[in-house]
Amino acid sequence: MDIRTNYMGLKLNSPVVVSACTLSEEVSNIVQMEEAGAGAVVLFSLFEEQLKKEAAQYESIVSSTSNIFAEATDFFPSLEQYHKGSGQYLENIRKAKERVKIPIIASLNGITNEGWISYARQMEQAGADGLEINIFFIPGDINLSTSAVEHRYLNIIDEIKNTVKIPIAVKLNPYFSAMGNMAKRMQEYGANALVLFNRFYQPDFDINNLSLLHNLEYSEASEIKLPLLWIALLYGRVPVSLAATTGVQSSIEVIKYLLAGADVAMTASALYKNGIGYIKTMNRELESWMHTREFENILSFKGVMSQAHISDPTAYERANYIKILENQK
């Protein structure tokens, strides 16, 4: 069975892609991911806060010592050289590209277009095949309008698109009031792919100590329904690659997402639980399912369960909601 796919112009040998996670901090892990059959790897995210902190530390050192004597500033490296975190990130890209052939997609996590735009260019220069921008923004200000929130996203996409030539994927949240229209506008502003959806790590409460808890919880297969819905609605209507990145625990979720119209299914939780080698199992089970149903390649069934291709499009609309409630009687 041919499980090759195309994601935002990149040719992948498998639709199973490793999503941004700490596993990719080690290049040796990326090598294992390729050997296990991953189609591509999205590197762990470089955070805007990290860049700002490094810049602040550098400025603090320079300002507190540069007036000791005239040549003092010569002892300090340039800002780019001082960035250990970001420098190591770029070095990871270079090393990964030297050792593997699968696409390496860099990841930027931020909320503004200041400061980290230049890193998009540096990631491209380091050899990244693509860039995933994770605009982690919760509009908690009640005076902030919906148009202002949307403009922030679109402005970042536009700025980065004018900065690099490699394809750009936008990892977005599901909370836009007009999700379909926003997806369309993101594509018009230059997004080559949309990644659905970002899992905000929301706080919990410790009721005994009256404190906030910040626990990382792995995604579950039951969480695929919302991104499955929107991928099925967007497929064939917005000319952009679609990636699913929630609840991919096995080949079952990979198949469902492909049926909805996704080009790739991204996973991290399954690898934390089962090991990197589990990618091989997911690919093998996908091939077995395709063989049983006589699907020779991904294109032969991708999107067949999307709203654009099913015989009853109302199944994705209000009419189906009413039917579900009636069935509960």
N, C-alpha and C positions, 0 to 999 in steps of 0.2 A: 504494500500500500504506500502511496505517495503522500506523506504528511507535510510536505513543504508548504510554506505560506509566504505571503508578502506583507510586511508591516512597515508602513510609511515609506515605502520605496526600498526597504532593506529586504534582501532575500534570506529567509530563515529555513533551516532544515526541519524545524518542528514548531508548532504553535505554542509549545510550553516554554514560557519565558520566566526567568527568575526576576521577581520584582525587587525594588530597592530594599535592602536589608543589610544587617551587619555581616552576613555570611560572605559578602563580596569584598569585605575589607582585606581579606587575604587572597593574594593572586593564586595561591595554590588551590583555594576553593573554587576559583573561577575555572581553573584547568579541569578540576573534577566535574564541574557543571557541564563543560563542553563534552567531556568523555561520557557523561551520563545521557547526553542527547539534548541539552537545552538549546532552544533556537537562538536565544540571545540572553544577555545579562544586563539588567539595569543596576548600576553601581549604587552603593549606599549614598544617601543624600548629603550634600554639602549645604549646611544651613547658613542663612543670612546672618543670624545672630553670631555664629562662629566667626564669620568674616569680620563683622563689626568689632567683636571682642579682640580679635587679633590686631586689627587696625588701631584700636584704642590703646592696647598694650604697647604697640610700637611707638605711637605718638607720645605716650607717657615716658617711655625710656629716653627717647630723643630729647624731649623738652626738659627733662630733669638733669640731663648730663651734657647737653651740647654746648653749654656756656662755660664749662670748666676750662677748656682752652680751645683755641681756634680749630685744631685738627680733630676735635672729639668726634664729630659726625662721621669722619672717615672710618672709624672703628665699627660702625654699625652698618649692617647690610641694607640693601634697598627694601622697600616694603614687600615686594614680591618674594624676595629671598627670606624675609623674616617669617612669612606665613608658613609655619610648620604644618598646621593642619591642612590648609589648602594646597600647600606644596606637595605634601604626601599624597593628596588626592590626585593631583595631576600626574605624579609619578606612578601611581597605581594604574592610571589609564595607559601610560606608556608601557609599563611592564606587562599588563594584560594583553595589549595589542601585539607585543612581541611573542607571547606564548600561546595565544589562541587565535582561531580564525573566525569564530562566531562574532556577530556584532556586539560591541560594547557601547552601552547607552549611559551617558553621564546623567546625574540627577542634581538639580538645584532646588532647594526648598526655601522659599522666602515670601515676603508680602509686598515688597516694593521693587522698583526697577533701578534703585540707586545702589551702587557699590557692586552688585553681583552681575551686572550686565557684562563687565569686562571679563569675569570668570567664564562666562559662556564662550567667549572667544578663545580663552586660554584652554578650555576643555577641548574645543575643536582642534586647536593647534597641537594638543597633546595626543590627538588621534581618535577621539571619540567619534563613533559612527552616527550617533544621534544624541539628542538632549531631551530629557524629560523634566519639565518645569512643574514643580509642586507648589502651587500658590496657596499656602496654608494661611487662610485669612478668615477669621470669625468676626462678622460685622456686629460687634457688641454695642456700638454707639447707636442709640435709638434715633439720633438725629441724622444718621447717614442714610441717604436715599438709595433706592435700588439701582438707579442709573449710575450713581457714584461708585457703587460696588462693582457693577459690570464694567465700567470704564477702567477701573483699576486692573482688572484681569486683561482686558483687551489692550491696554496701554503697555503692559508688561510683554504680552505676546508680540505686539508690533515692534517694540524696542529690541527684543532678542532676535526676532526675525530679520531685522535690519543689521544685526551684529554678526550673525553666523550664516553659513550656507548649508550646514548639515540639517537634516529634518528635525522638527520640534514636535514633541508630544506634550499635551497639557493634561496633568492629572488634576481633575476637578472634583468638586463636591456636588451632591445632588440637591442643594438647597436653593437653586435659582427659581424664581417664580415662573419663568418661562424657559424651561430647560432646553426644549427643542430649538427655540430661537437663539438662545445663547450659544448652543453648539454650532449653529449655522454661522453666527457672527464670528466665533473663534476661528472657524475654518476660513472665513473671508479675510480675517486679519493675519492669516499665515500659518495657523496650526496644521500640521501634517497628520496628527493623530490625537485622539481623545482617549484618556485612560479613565475608566469608570469603575469605581468611585474611590475617592480618598476616604480612608477610615480615620476620622478625627479621634485622637486618643483623649476621650473625655474624662474628667475627674470623677471620682466617687467620694463618698463621705465616710469617715470613720466616726460612728456615732458615740463611741466611748471616749475618744480623745478629742473630739470636735475638731478634726483636722481633715485636710484634703488628701485623698489617696490618688496616686498616679501609677496605676498598675497596667502593665502591658498584657493584653489578652489576645491570644491568637484568634484569627477569624474562624468562623464555622461555615459549613456548607449551606446552612439555612439562610445565610446572609446574601446569597446570590440573587434573590428575587428582584430587588430594586435595580441593580445594574443590568440584570437579564431583561427586565422590562424596557429600560431605556435603550439598550443596544438593539433590541428588536424593533423599537420605534424609529431609531435613527438610521438603521441600515437601509441603504438604497435611497435615502432622502438627503443626507449630508455627505458630500464627496470627500470623506476623510477616513483614515484608518481608525478602527475601533479596537481598543484593548480592554479586557476585563481583568480586574485586579482585586476582587473581593470573594472570599469563600472558596477558593480553588483548593480543595482538599484531595481530589482524586481525578481520574480520567472522566468520571461522570460529569463533573462541573465543567471540565474542558469541552466535552462534547456538547453540553447544553449551550455554552457560550458561543461555540462555533455555529450551532444551529440557529442561534439568534442573529448572528451576523458578525461576530467578533473575528478579527484576524489572528489574535493571539489571546491566550489566557495566562495571566501572571500569577505566580505563587511564591510564597515565602514560608507561611505557616506550615505547609505540608512538609517542607524540607527541614524545618526545625524539629518537627515531630518524628519524621521518618528517615531523615538523612538525605544528603544530596543525591545519592544513588537512586532515590525514589523517582526521579525524573524518568529514568529508563523504564520503570514499571508503568508510569503514566503514558508514555509513548507506545509501549507494547500493547496496553489495553485499548488505546485509541485505534491502533492498527487492527486489532482483533475485532473491534466493533465495526470498523469500516469494512473489513473482509466479510463479516457475517451479513451485512446489508448491501454488499456489492458496490460500495463507494470506492472508486479507484483513487480519488484525490480529494483534498479539502474543498476545492471549488465545487465539486459535485453535490455537496450538501450544505455548504456555508450559507446561512441566511434563509434556509427553506422554512424556518419557523418564525421568521420576522413578520411584522405586520404587513409589509409590502408583498409577501408571497403566500400567506396562508389564505385559504378559501373564505374564511370568515373574519375579516379585519376587526369586526366589533368585539372580538374576543379580548382585545386589548383596551377596550373602552368601557364606558359606564354600563352598557347593556350587560356585559359579562359580570360586572360587580353585582348587579341585581340578580342574575342567575345564581351566583354563589350564595347570596343570602336566602334565595328561595329554596335552595337545596338543603339548607339547614333545618327546614321545617320537619 
